[in-house]
């Protein structure tokens, strides 16, 4: 799992899953570029990682804007001379709500960050990776299989689109033998993503179900970072067009049994 000599860019990497991936990549020898929309958050992440002896730089970029994604790429090449992995991680959620309760601006922002941001990352990096080789990794999540996901409808739709985007881009570039285009599904991870989550008034009584689901299906944050590193440490071109999900069949079965029991006992609330 060595990433020694590699340069890894992780968008949305100043908190949560992105930060765990950035830390794990650095621990396995990579030079890491952290990025987010907040200058303060980027500075804090760089200071923390530098204190841990990581080789790291930071750049402020909103992936919803093409010119800022291009600038992130330019910063990385100018500072570190190469890019080996581009991890499209940046994403947002509109909470646990009915979609008609979300504002038009919230819906617009979610799609531009979650989906268009991935497209921009792919658009800027695929020509580079076709020439030099590398990994483009996308971040999938709940709903990526296209299943019904009530109360996170817009978020799930963006993740289903990312799964399709990943497979289609891989097929378009299957002639590039040194390029991998894959997606990663970490599952439910107990991060600040779930702290003070926006919740529909109609669903307030069921808000505790989120904690139950985390207890049943949650993946520890350090494991997410290690699994991500294992994927991006592979030889580019070895696999492409894959969606890698962390939730194992055993965890799915045991978690489902817990949820069923909590439903029978009334601990799991119904909308």
C-alpha positions as CSV (number, residue, x, y, z in Angstrom):
1,X,0.0,0.0,0.0
2,X,2.9,2.4,-0.5
3,X,2.2,5.8,-2.0
4,X,5.8,6.9,-1.7
5,X,6.6,9.4,-4.4
6,X,3.0,9.9,-5.4
7,X,1.0,13.1,-5.3
8,X,-2.6,12.8,-4.2
9,X,-5.2,15.5,-4.5
10,X,-8.3,15.1,-2.3
11,X,-11.2,17.6,-2.7
12,X,-13.3,18.5,0.3
13,X,-10.5,17.1,2.5
14,X,-10.5,19.5,5.5
15,X,-13.1,17.4,7.5
16,X,-14.7,14.0,7.8
17,X,-14.1,11.3,5.2
18,X,-12.0,13.5,3.0
19,X,-9.7,14.4,5.8
20,X,-9.3,10.7,6.8
21,X,-8.4,9.8,3.3
22,X,-5.8,12.7,3.1
23,X,-4.3,11.6,6.5
24,X,-4.1,7.9,5.4
25,X,-2.5,8.8,2.1
26,X,0.1,10.9,3.9
27,X,0.8,8.1,6.4
28,X,1.5,5.8,3.4
29,X,4.1,8.1,1.9
30,X,2.1,10.4,-0.4
31,X,2.5,14.1,-0.9
32,X,-1.0,15.4,-0.3
33,X,-2.9,18.4,-1.5
34,X,-5.9,19.3,0.7
35,X,-8.6,21.5,-0.5
36,X,-12.0,23.0,0.5
37,X,-14.0,26.2,0.1
38,X,-12.8,27.5,3.5
39,X,-9.4,29.2,3.7
40,X,-9.4,28.8,7.5
41,X,-10.2,25.1,7.2
42,X,-7.5,24.5,4.6
43,X,-4.9,26.3,6.8
44,X,-5.9,24.3,9.9
45,X,-5.7,21.0,8.0
46,X,-2.2,21.8,6.6
47,X,-0.9,22.8,10.0
48,X,-2.2,19.6,11.6
49,X,-0.8,17.4,8.9
50,X,2.5,19.1,8.8
51,X,2.8,18.6,12.6
52,X,2.4,14.9,11.9
53,X,5.4,15.1,9.5
54,X,3.2,14.9,6.4
55,X,4.3,16.5,3.1
56,X,1.3,18.6,2.3
57,X,0.1,21.8,0.7
58,X,-3.4,23.4,0.7
59,X,-5.5,25.2,-1.8
60,X,-8.9,26.9,-1.5
61,X,-11.3,25.8,-4.2
62,X,-15.0,25.4,-4.7
63,X,-15.4,22.4,-7.0
64,X,-18.7,23.9,-8.3
65,X,-16.6,26.4,-10.3
66,X,-14.7,25.2,-13.2
67,X,-12.0,27.8,-13.0
68,X,-11.3,26.9,-9.4
69,X,-10.9,23.2,-10.2
70,X,-8.5,24.2,-12.9
71,X,-6.6,26.4,-10.5
72,X,-6.3,23.5,-8.0
73,X,-4.8,21.3,-10.7
74,X,-2.4,24.2,-11.7
75,X,-1.3,24.7,-8.0
76,X,-0.6,21.0,-7.6
77,X,1.6,20.8,-10.7
78,X,3.4,24.0,-10.0
79,X,4.1,23.0,-6.4
80,X,4.7,19.3,-6.6
81,X,5.4,18.7,-10.3
82,X,2.9,15.8,-10.9
83,X,-0.5,14.4,-10.0
84,X,-0.9,10.6,-9.5
85,X,-4.4,10.5,-7.8
86,X,-7.3,12.9,-8.0
87,X,-10.0,12.0,-5.4
88,X,-13.3,13.7,-6.1
89,X,-14.6,13.7,-2.5
90,X,-16.2,17.1,-2.0
91,X,-19.9,16.9,-1.4
92,X,-22.8,18.3,0.5
93,X,-26.2,17.0,1.9
94,X,-29.5,18.8,2.4
95,X,-30.2,16.7,5.5
96,X,-33.1,14.4,6.3
97,X,-36.0,16.1,4.6
98,X,-38.7,15.9,2.0
99,X,-37.3,17.2,-1.3
100,X,-40.2,19.7,-1.7
101,X,-39.0,21.4,1.5
102,X,-35.6,22.1,0.1
103,X,-35.1,25.5,-1.6
104,X,-34.3,25.8,-5.2
105,X,-30.9,27.2,-4.2
106,X,-30.2,24.2,-2.0
107,X,-31.0,21.8,-4.8
108,X,-28.9,23.8,-7.2
109,X,-25.9,23.9,-4.8
110,X,-26.1,20.2,-4.1
111,X,-26.1,19.2,-7.7
112,X,-23.4,21.6,-8.7
113,X,-21.1,20.5,-5.9
114,X,-21.8,16.8,-5.8
115,X,-22.2,16.1,-9.5
116,X,-20.8,18.9,-11.5
117,X,-17.8,19.1,-9.2
118,X,-17.0,15.5,-10.1
119,X,-17.5,16.2,-13.8
120,X,-15.1,19.1,-13.5
121,X,-12.5,17.0,-11.7
122,X,-12.8,14.4,-14.4
123,X,-12.7,16.9,-17.3
124,X,-9.5,18.5,-16.1
125,X,-7.7,15.3,-15.1
126,X,-8.5,12.7,-17.7
127,X,-6.4,14.3,-20.5
128,X,-3.5,14.5,-18.0
129,X,-3.9,11.0,-16.8
130,X,-4.2,9.6,-20.3
131,X,-0.8,11.0,-21.0
132,X,0.9,10.4,-17.6
133,X,-1.2,7.7,-16.0
134,X,-3.1,7.9,-12.7
135,X,-6.2,7.3,-10.7
136,X,-9.4,9.2,-10.8
137,X,-11.5,8.2,-7.8
138,X,-15.1,9.4,-7.4
139,X,-17.1,9.4,-4.1
140,X,-20.4,7.6,-4.1
141,X,-22.8,7.2,-1.3
142,X,-26.4,6.3,-0.3
143,X,-28.5,5.7,-3.4
144,X,-25.7,4.9,-5.7
145,X,-27.4,1.7,-6.9
146,X,-30.5,3.7,-7.9
147,X,-32.6,2.3,-5.1
148,X,-35.3,4.4,-3.4
149,X,-33.9,6.6,-0.7
150,X,-36.7,8.7,0.8
151,X,-35.8,11.9,2.7
152,X,-32.4,12.1,1.1
153,X,-33.8,12.1,-2.5
154,X,-31.6,14.8,-4.1
155,X,-28.4,13.6,-2.4
156,X,-29.1,10.0,-3.5
157,X,-29.9,11.0,-7.1
158,X,-26.5,12.8,-7.3
159,X,-24.7,9.6,-6.0
160,X,-26.6,7.4,-8.5
161,X,-25.4,9.8,-11.2
162,X,-21.8,9.6,-10.0
163,X,-21.9,5.8,-10.3
164,X,-23.1,6.1,-13.9
165,X,-20.6,8.8,-14.6
166,X,-17.8,6.6,-13.3
167,X,-18.7,3.6,-15.5
168,X,-19.3,5.7,-18.6
169,X,-16.0,7.6,-18.2
170,X,-14.2,4.3,-17.8
171,X,-15.8,2.9,-20.9
172,X,-14.9,6.1,-22.9
173,X,-11.3,5.7,-21.8
174,X,-10.9,1.9,-21.9
175,X,-8.1,2.3,-24.4
176,X,-5.9,4.1,-21.8
177,X,-4.1,1.2,-20.2
178,X,-2.5,3.4,-17.5
179,X,-5.7,5.1,-16.3
180,X,-8.1,3.9,-13.6
181,X,-11.5,5.5,-13.1
182,X,-13.4,4.1,-10.2
183,X,-15.7,5.0,-7.4
184,X,-15.7,4.4,-3.6
185,X,-18.7,3.9,-1.3
186,X,-17.6,4.3,2.3
187,X,-21.1,3.6,3.7
188,X,-22.4,5.3,6.8
189,X,-19.5,6.9,8.7
190,X,-19.9,8.7,12.0
191,X,-18.6,12.1,11.2
192,X,-19.8,15.7,11.8
193,X,-21.8,15.2,8.6
194,X,-24.6,13.9,10.9
195,X,-24.2,16.5,13.6
196,X,-27.0,19.1,13.7
197,X,-28.4,17.5,10.5
198,X,-31.3,19.4,8.9
199,X,-34.5,17.5,9.6
200,X,-38.0,18.0,8.3
201,X,-40.6,18.9,11.0
202,X,-42.6,15.9,9.8
203,X,-39.6,13.6,10.5
204,X,-38.3,15.1,13.8
205,X,-39.6,12.2,15.8
206,X,-37.6,9.7,13.7
207,X,-34.3,11.7,13.8
208,X,-32.9,9.2,16.3
209,X,-33.1,6.5,13.6
210,X,-30.0,8.0,12.1
211,X,-28.0,7.2,15.2
212,X,-29.4,3.6,15.2
213,X,-28.4,3.2,11.5
214,X,-24.9,4.4,12.3
215,X,-24.7,1.9,15.1
216,X,-26.0,-0.9,12.9
217,X,-24.1,-0.2,9.6
218,X,-21.5,2.4,10.5
219,X,-17.9,2.1,9.3
220,X,-15.1,3.5,11.6
221,X,-13.4,6.5,10.0
222,X,-9.8,5.2,10.1
223,X,-10.9,2.1,8.2
224,X,-12.3,4.3,5.5
225,X,-9.0,6.0,5.0
226,X,-7.1,2.7,4.9
227,X,-9.5,1.2,2.4
228,X,-9.3,4.2,0.2
229,X,-5.5,4.1,0.2
230,X,-5.5,0.4,-0.7
231,X,-7.6,1.3,-3.8
232,X,-5.5,4.2,-5.0
233,X,-2.2,2.4,-4.3
234,X,-3.0,-0.1,-7.1
235,X,-1.2,0.1,-10.4
236,X,-3.1,2.5,-12.6
237,X,-5.1,0.7,-15.3
238,X,-5.3,-2.5,-13.3
239,X,-9.1,-2.0,-12.7
240,X,-11.4,0.6,-14.1
241,X,-15.1,1.3,-14.1
242,X,-15.6,-0.3,-10.6
243,X,-17.7,0.9,-7.7
244,X,-16.2,-0.3,-4.5
245,X,-18.5,-0.5,-1.5
246,X,-17.1,-1.0,2.1
247,X,-20.3,-2.5,3.5
248,X,-19.7,-6.2,3.7
249,X,-22.5,-8.8,3.3
250,X,-21.9,-9.8,6.9
251,X,-22.3,-6.3,8.2
252,X,-25.4,-5.8,6.0
253,X,-27.0,-8.9,7.5
254,X,-26.1,-8.2,11.1
255,X,-27.1,-4.5,10.7
256,X,-30.3,-5.5,9.1
257,X,-31.1,-7.8,12.0
258,X,-30.5,-5.0,14.5
259,X,-32.7,-2.6,12.6
260,X,-35.5,-5.3,12.4
261,X,-35.3,-5.9,16.1
262,X,-35.4,-2.2,17.0
263,X,-38.4,-1.9,14.7
264,X,-40.2,-4.8,16.5
265,X,-39.4,-3.3,19.9
266,X,-40.4,0.3,19.0
267,X,-37.0,1.8,19.3
268,X,-36.9,2.4,15.5
269,X,-39.5,5.1,14.8
270,X,-41.8,5.2,11.8
271,X,-42.4,8.4,9.8
